Amino acid sequence: MDNKSYKELRIWQRSLDLVEEIYGLVKLFPKEETYALSDQMRRAAISIPSNIAEGNGRYTNKDFLKFLSFSRGSLYELATQIEICSRLGYGLPSSINSINLLIEEIGKMINRMISYRLNREKNKFHQDSLIKLPDTQSPNLPIP
């Protein structure tokens, strides 16, 4: 695990920007959506930076990867909900487009972070496997 605070992670910061955008968008929804689509969207949006922060606070790279995966799932959930908004005519097209661009940016960031962490995990495994154990078949050892 890195010693970097989750608050320093650009991916976390941009995810918070997305939360703000979503809250602004759902304020414009019809009243009947208060406990339906808008609530689902707020929860999915909040889940993205929350899981990044929680994963960063875990002790192992494997745990962080798991929480990045949760963030990515929530991001895809939110992208689907934004598509539903667009089809139902909720929100201005410019707002929907701006949010879609932010979702795409964050998705790329999450995927890069996952790739980086997977490679780090793979390299750690590879380095651990390079530890030389005593060779019992060495020609210098007497054969029993």
Protein Blocks (a to p, Z undefined) as FASTA:
>chain_A
ZZbdfklpmklmmmmmmmmmmmmmmmmpcfklmmmmmmmmmmmmmmmmmmmmmmmmpmbf
klmmmmmmmmmmmmmmmmmmmmmmmmnopajfklmmmmmmmmmmmmmmmmmmmmmmmmmm
mmmmmmmmmpccddfkbfkbccZZ
